[in-house]
Amino acid sequence: MPTLILMVQNSVPFHELGSATSSSNYFRQIGGSLGASLVGTLLASQLADKIPQYVPAAALNALAQSGHPLDTNSLTPTLVHDALPAVIGNGIVKAYNDVLPPIFLYLVPIIGVAFVLSFFLKQIPLRTASPAAGQPAGGSTRRRGRPAGRRRTGRCRGRWGAAERAAQRPAAGRTATGGRGGRE
């Protein structure tokens, strides 16, 4: 992933670096969530079909009658190896062994499409300097480091507007308590 982030950061102007990085991370999280839900759904549905093939029905019925029916969504390694009888635990392990390889094979076409799309990425040379070093990086700039095409409107300069700047600096003739000298 660092290579992907580096590509994204290098392909945008310097003043859009934060937005590009956060967008990349956001879409990577969305893709990861969708992928995990897809794989989880495939795993749970196929596991529910495979467990009855490897675990005897009598053992599953005995487990259900004891008040602890087998739920494929709550299986953990500790539960499978320690809490369940060996015949059930071994059957679940065999079912997992049959279910997981085909799921990875289902994802190979997606990986293949991503690999082919990677050949269409435009090669951009890495930046060698940043605006802090005194040279523009990632787009032309005019005086005071503003991006080209943007101009000052006069309504809000810098970090605060006129009202906020006036509130931040002390007025002439005011005392430290905020009132005017001699009128209190």
Secondary structure, 3 states (H helix, E strand, C coil): CHHHHHHHHHCCCHHHHHHHHHHHHHHHHHHHHHHHHHHHHHHHHHHHHHHHHHCCHHHHHHHHHCCCCCCHHHCCHHHHHHHCCHHHHHHHHHHHHHHHHHHHHHHHHHHHHHHHHHCCCCCCCCCCCCHHHCCCCCCCECHHHCECCCCCCCCEECCEEHHHHHHHCCCCCECCCCCECCCC
